[in-house]
Amino acid sequence: MTATTSPVTIRDVGLRDGLQILARTVPTAHKIEWLHAAHAAGLRELEIGSFVPARLMPQLADTAALVEAARSLPGLVASVLVPNLKGAQAAIEAGAQAMLLPLSASRAHSLANLRKPPDEVVDEIARIRDWRDVSGSRCLLEVGISTAFGCTIQGRVDEDEVLRLVGAVLDAGADRVGLADTVGYADPLQVSRLFARAFEVAGDRLACGHFHDTRGLGLANVYAAWQAGVRRFDACVGGIGGCPHAPGASGNVATEDVAWLFASMGVPTGLDFDALLALRTSLAQRWLPGEALHGNIWRAGLPKTLLEEAA
């Protein structure tokens, strides 16, 4: 298998990133249906919630129940977002397999989102790593460096600062790290350049690209990151989700569109288009009626050329 056809992993983040921005709360039973449908579509990585105080994010207050449900699905790695040591302790106690620790490259965004400057967040990551090791847990620690390509509050984010933070979180004990275009500012040339430089710092521990389609460049940026060597991406069925500090954001790149991008190039993802589109229909008609969904494959369908090749 060549480098260009080696498999790509798509982690669907709808049950966390997708829901956190919405005012409504989806019942736990519906989330578990969603979880099972995503697994049936071939998704083997899902971000399913966040351990934050329920008063701040009631949409995700049932994360422990989702972790328990996810553990029954074969081959599934379910990750949860945790903002601090207390959240990490709750995640490990619930039996989470992986946790995502957010770190803003933008100081202004970090203060708005976590009420700490970036270096204090790095210190918290080190404490989480120490507590995890002492507890005997094997929960994977992944740091997502948000606003790596720009910030709606601060504006430009220096690439050297992003790279400094990549090295700092790995030195603090993170198992792997990813770069996120949280507010949809990135362009493909910037993505190619920054990921190439980040690989020089992190090597194979640079393990994820997270892109939003706010200004229509989401898939182009996924492709640029793939060309730079990234083989794992976050996405969201229906293109929902976003950052509360990104006004006008249209959401994450759509899982079904990212799957199509790679299928069109003969790159395997293990995903079933019919099942993905059925999942999107359930979002639109049953679990999130009235919410704006995004993406293109659901509207246009797969081209005959791909269907003929599949047959």
Buried (B, 14 or more C-beta within 10 A) or exposed (E): EEEEEEEBBBBBBBBBBBBBBBEEBBEBEBBBBBBBBBBBBBBBBBBBBBBBEEEEBEBBBBBBBBBEBBEEBEEBBBBBBBBBBEBBBBBBEBBBBBBBBBBBBBBBBBBBBBEBEBBEBBEBBBBBBEBBEEEEBEBBBBBBBBBBBBBBBBEEBEBEBBBBBBEBBBEBBBBBBBBBBBBBBBBBEBBBBBBEBBBEBBEEBBBBBBBBBBBEBBBBBBBBBBBBEBBBBBBBBBBBBBBEBBEEBBBBBBBBBBBBBBBEEEBEBEBBBEBBBEBBEBBBEEBBEEBEBBBBBBEEEBEEEBEEEEE
